[in-house]
Amino acid sequence: MRSTPSTALGKPCLPLVNLTRRAYHAAALALAIRIGARYEQARAHHGFAHTYQIGGDPDQARYHWQQSRTLYSDIGVPDADAVHACLTALDQAADDESRPGHGAGDGHPYHQ
């Protein structure tokens, strides 16, 4: 079996992988801002959002998806629709977690 960043130490390393991804998105965002590439700024925010969603921080995910959607909408590209779908799914997941029988303590191993 081939070792991957998430299994190289024999246990999940997702936080480390996410930090690395965030570093790349931060560098991309800084460069895009410096050169005024709004589309690339939106892409960097979209990438940030995914890392925060995977890392279990929906507030930061929402913030970055909102930034991404605003930039995409401002420049008039259809990518805004995909980001809107991500925000809708994030809101739906939050609604599901707030209902009784969902979320922490419901017996689901990922919610412990």
Buried (B, 14 or more C-beta within 10 A) or exposed (E): EEEEEEEEEEEEBBEEBBEEBBEEBEEBBEEBEEEEBBEBBBBBBBBBBBBBBBBEBBEBBBBBBBBBBBBBBEEEEEBBEEBBEBBEEBEEBEEEEEEEEBBEEEEEEEEE
